[in-house]
């Protein structure tokens, strides 16, 4: 198993993630792109001593950078 620092980067604190946390008791983390759901679940359970029910992932594409000149 990989170390938790190799999987979890940091909690994602935005207005939307705070609303999700308050409404449904779900937490949002930024994780490494090569981590799978099983590794994410094990890392969160090891670091925070909680029982993870489900893991949802989302791959966010970067914005297109344009240069002029």
N, C-alpha and C positions, 0 to 999 in steps of 0.2 A: 504494500500500500504506500502511496505517495504521502509525503508530509502535508499537513494542512496548509502550510504557507505556500506550497507548490500548486495548490488548487484554488483557495480562496484569496481574493485580493483585499476587498473591503466591503462593508455594507453600503448599499446604494441609498443615499438619503436625498430624496426629492419630495416635492409636494405630493406627487402621485403615489410614491412608495409609502409615504407616511399615511396617506388616506387608506391604502390597501391594508397596512398593518393595523390601523385602528378599527377598520370595518370587519376584516376577515381573519385577523391574527396570522397573516402571512408576512414573511420577511424577504427582502430583496438584497442579493449580493452580486457583486461583480466577481466573476470567476475567470480562470484562465480558459482560453478558447479550446484547448485540447483536452479539457476535463469532461468526463461523461457523467450521466446522472447518478450512477452508483458511487463514483468517487466523490461527487459533491455531497451526497447524502451521508457517506461515511465521515467526511471531513467536518460537516456541521455537527453531527452527533458526537464526534470526538472532542471538538473544541467547546461546545456549549452544553454538553450533557443533557440533550433533549432527544425526544423521539420524533423523527421526521416522518410525516405521513406521505407527502408527495413532493416531487421536484419537477418544476416546469422550467424549461430553458428557452432562450430567445437569442438568435444571432443577429446583431445589429450591424448593418453595413455602414461604412464611413461615408461622409459627405464627399462630393466631387470637388477637388481643388483645381482652380483655374488660375493661370498666370497670364499676364498681359505683357506684351513688349517684345 
